Amino acid sequence: MPMLESIKPHPSIPLAGAVRVGNMLYVSGQVGYLPGTSEIVPGGVAAQTRQALENIRAILEEAGSSLNHVVKTTVILTDVQRDFAVMNQVYAEVFGDHRPARTTLGAALARPGLEVEIECIAVIP
């Protein structure tokens, strides 16, 4: 499968940041890290949701797509009961009128302090 060479995480992480198959782009889960770092953006689930979506936007644009071409997202929250409404509000603001299919679930994330992770599938027009 063709990994986009410019869209990959740190070399020690055994995954692709995004993989293109035909005109589909599969974006690995993004968290609220400040770009180019492993520093979690301050501000809780709202700030982390916004940053994760901004990280996705950057990957999509680098691959020739955009948030408007996202067809499916998966959102993982560490505390669905507490954080769903806040995440949903930020998510709606970022996506605007575009409404991709979405699954939201709760799970522990790989690093303490992370509260949300978002992955997506998008079309490259």
C-alpha positions in Angstrom: 0.0 0.0 0.0 1.4 3.4 -0.9 2.3 5.3 2.3 2.6 9.0 1.6 6.2 9.6 2.4 5.7 13.2 3.6 2.8 12.2 5.9 4.4 9.9 8.4 4.9 10.1 12.2 8.3 9.8 13.9 10.4 7.0 12.4 10.2 5.0 15.6 6.4 4.7 15.4 5.5 1.7 13.3 2.6 3.1 11.2 1.9 5.5 8.4 0.3 8.9 9.2 -1.8 8.4 6.1 -2.2 5.8 3.3 -3.6 6.5 -0.1 -5.4 3.7 -2.0 -6.7 5.0 -5.3 -8.5 8.2 -4.6 -9.2 7.3 -0.9 -7.0 8.6 1.9 -7.0 6.7 5.2 -5.6 9.0 8.0 -4.3 7.4 11.2 -5.6 8.6 14.5 -4.6 12.2 15.3 -4.4 13.6 18.8 -4.0 17.1 20.2 -0.3 17.4 19.7 1.1 20.7 18.7 2.4 20.3 15.1 5.8 18.7 14.9 6.0 17.9 18.6 4.6 15.4 21.1 3.4 18.2 23.3 -0.3 18.0 24.2 -2.1 21.3 23.5 -3.4 22.8 26.8 -7.1 23.4 27.3 -8.7 20.0 27.8 -10.9 18.1 25.4 -12.1 21.2 23.5 -8.5 22.3 22.6 -7.4 18.7 21.9 -10.4 18.1 19.6 -9.7 21.3 17.7 -5.9 20.5 17.4 -6.6 16.9 16.3 -8.9 18.2 13.6 -6.3 20.8 12.6 -3.7 18.1 12.3 -6.1 16.1 10.1 -6.8 19.2 8.0 -3.0 19.6 7.4 -2.6 16.0 6.4 -5.7 16.1 4.1 -4.5 19.3 2.4 -1.0 18.0 1.9 -2.5 15.0 0.1 -4.8 17.1 -2.1 -8.0 16.8 -0.1 -9.9 18.7 2.5 -12.2 18.4 5.5 -15.1 18.8 3.0 -14.0 15.5 1.4 -14.0 13.4 4.6 -16.5 10.6 4.4 -16.0 8.9 7.7 -14.5 9.7 11.1 -13.9 7.7 14.2 -13.6 9.7 17.5 -12.2 8.1 20.6 -12.7 9.8 23.9 -11.2 8.7 27.2 -14.5 9.8 29.0 -17.5 9.7 26.6 -20.0 10.7 29.3 -18.1 13.7 30.4 -16.6 14.9 27.1 -19.0 14.0 24.3 -20.9 17.3 24.3 -17.8 19.5 24.3 -16.1 17.4 21.6 -19.3 17.4 19.5 -19.6 21.2 19.6 -16.0 21.7 18.5 -16.4 19.0 15.8 -19.5 20.7 14.5 -17.7 24.1 14.4 -14.8 22.7 12.5 -16.8 20.7 9.9 -19.5 23.4 9.5 -22.3 22.1 7.3 -20.3 19.1 6.2 -21.5 16.0 8.1 -19.3 12.9 7.5 -20.4 9.5 8.9 -19.0 9.2 12.4 -18.5 6.6 15.2 -17.7 7.8 18.7 -16.4 5.5 21.4 -14.6 5.4 24.6 -11.2 3.9 25.3 -7.9 4.5 27.1 -5.5 6.4 24.9 -1.8 5.6 24.5 -0.5 8.5 26.7 -1.7 10.0 29.9 -3.2 13.4 29.3 -4.6 12.7 25.9 -8.4 12.9 26.0 -9.4 12.5 22.3 -8.1 10.8 19.2 -9.7 11.2 15.7 -9.1 9.2 12.5 -10.7 9.7 9.2 -11.3 8.4 5.6 -11.4 11.0 2.9 -11.7 11.2 -0.9 -9.0 12.8 -2.9 -10.9 14.6 -5.7 
